[in-house]
Amino acid sequence: MNDITVSELKERLDQGEQLLIIDVREPFEYEMYNIGAKLIPLGQLNDALPALTPHKDDEIILHCRSGMRSATAKHLMADLGFTKVRNLLGGMLAWQDAFEKI
């Protein structure tokens, strides 16, 4: 499935869509800034996958700081049969650049 832009994600959130969004950053990064996603650090993703199995065919949006760790997570999940995994392009850096300007 195609990746998702920060603009598309923001629009869908603003419309009230209930989305499964997973943040694969570390807890200290999440504490500094987050958009309310479920925190599952990349290093713990393998252990968390059994709980995500009911969502194998649901859209899952992954994000990290820049998009690199979430791209790795996307490939891992796709290899394990998750069919609609999307990476947030540019991650939280792009999100903050687009929507958190002062």
C-alpha positions, 0 to 999 in steps of 0.5 A: 500500500502507498505511504501517506503524507502528513497533509493526508493524515492531518486531514483524515484526523481532522475529519474524525477518522478512527485510525490505527497509528503506531509510533515506533520511536523511543519512549523519550521521543514520544514524551517530547512530542506525539500525535496520540499514536500507540507507542510501540518502539521498533525494538519491541515491534516483534513482540507486539505483533501477535496483539496486532494480528486481528488488524492484519487486513486493516490500514495501519499507519506507522510513523517515527521521527523522520520516516526511516524506522517506520519504513523498516517497520512497514517492511517487517509487517508486510513480510509477515502478512500485514496487507495495508501498512503505510509509512508517514512520509517525513515522520514527526519532523515533517509533521511539525514543519507543516503544522507546528510553525509559530 
